[in-house]
Amino acid sequence: MRSLLQSTVQLRLRDLSLIGSGLLLSSLLVACTPGPKYHAPAPPAPTAKSYKESTINFQDANGWKVASPQDGMLRGKWWEIFHDEELNGYEEQLDVNNQNIKQSFENLMAARALIREARAQYWPTVTAGASWNRSKTSGNLTHSSTANAGFTSSTWSLPLDVSWTPDFFGKIRNEVREAQNAAQVSAADLENEKLIEQATLAETYFQLRGQDALEKVLNDTVESDKKALELNKTLYETGINDYLSVAAAESTLKSAESAALNVGVTRAQFEHAIATLLGKPASDFSIAVKPLLIVPPPIPTGVPSQLLERRPDVAATERTIAQANATIGIGYGAFFPSVTLSAAGGFESSTFQHWFDWPSRFWSIGPSFSQLIYDGGLYRATLHQYQATYNADVAIYRQTTLTAFQQVEDYLAATRILSQQIIKQHEAVDAAQTTLDLETERFRTGIDPYIDVTTAQVTLLSDQESLVTLQIQEAVASIELIQALGGGWDESQLPTPAQLSAKPAKTDYEIQR
């Protein structure tokens, strides 16, 4: 038996000439892509050689300094700059277990699948199907076009249909480009989500360690207050002092104990938040207490002109504009005619034994052409919608770039000013400690009442708590500065359209259980 392909369609020379002419026309028009050529819009570009709030412009300011040289950049695992092995371990788990990152990854995989869906339109559609039918026509039909009235018949059919719409006017090419640009948006969104989760984890970790440090301050205060209470009780029992001193000492102790317990609430919430970030049930996760207050290391900021190349959110908004530009091209393509080349053939017989006989073959071939004549302005209005969306995306892009510069300047100012404030707060703590020591001695010698000691204790504790809070804020601000700078990412890491169009591994689309 001859193959189906050989026996289905026997084309004459003029039919082959028709298809050849269509292919030639398609190749001649392959460069015809309607719509505007894409040019990335110009973002608001700074002229300053360095960030305004950088410490290089505050040479006389003590405290935190940016790294030198200024054109340095963070690369890759930016959190390793803090030299904390425990934090490094948690960050390594993030990409694997964080569910928000997984969601963004799957969004990227869906966007890549849409590229292949769009590219599939370049090729013909081939369908085949076998069928059997038995029917009887009415015997009472007169003056009818139906042949063999009252006749019972069977039909065995095996058709093969081929349909192809050549991309004469670039509509499919614009759809592919739109899908590729959309996938690049998803890729940038994935990197931005990673950066957000990485920074959130680091901030939460250092806030938790800050609570541990605050708890140590309060526990030390509790121990000191216990000794003071014992001293006052002894002095009262020996008749040297009155009970008012005992009551004041006990009140100070209980207040410190209450504050120490309250720290546990905030610490527990930070611990639970870290568990969620790592994709673990909070009930199964715990972190040992370890007082830790870091001094942020010098962070390389680069120069303002490099910032837009380092932020994945800026890259995402720019690629969104490219996607909108391709959508405009699709809108223009709607004004051009559509040409479809189709062919059909196969075998058809009334009996099974003659189904594949050579005379049972049938075929047809021919192009079709369609062109919109009037739609009440629908296509033109749709094109205007696409153009307005493009302009809105340009505004979003420029606003995103402005926000990027604002955030860097904000956190540069925060880290610089907080570091100076911490120096002053250290001096305040030292002064409060000296005051407490002096008042304690004056109380022991009977010069001042114990209420003065209590006042000095409260002042010292307040200054110590403020110092810890400032140190936590400085650590968080340094991480927010790194996030504002784009972490260790730059636009060279954004996948190209070719990379996103490549067929991924089958395992990437396995259903998760």
Buried (B, 14 or more C-beta within 10 A) or exposed (E): EEEBEEBBBEBEEEBEEBBEEBEEEBEEBEEEBBBEEBEEBEBEEBEEEBBEBBBEEBEEBEBBBBBEEBEBBBEEEBBBBBEBEEBEEBBEBBEEEBEBBBEBBBBBBEBBBBBBEBBEBEEEEEEEEEEEEEEEBEEEEEEEEEEEEEEEEEEBBBBBBBBBBBBBBBBBBBBBBBBBBBBBBBBBBBBBBBBBBBBBBBBBBBBBBBBBBBBBBBBBBBEBBBEBBEBBBEBBEEEEBEEEBBBBBBEBBEBBBEBBEEBEEBBBBBBBBBBBBBBEEBEEEEBEBEBBBBEBEBBBBBBBEBBBBBBBBBBBBBBBBBBBBBBBBBBBBBEBEBBEBBBBBBBBBEEEEBBBEEEBBBBEBEBEEEEEEEEEEEBEEBBEEBBEBBEEBBEBBBEBBEBBBEBBBBBBBBBBBBBBBBBEBBEBBEEBBEBBEBBBEBBEEEEBBBEBBBBBBBBBBEBBBBBBEBBBBBBBBBBBBBBBBBBBBBBEEBBEBEEBBEEEEEEEEEEEE
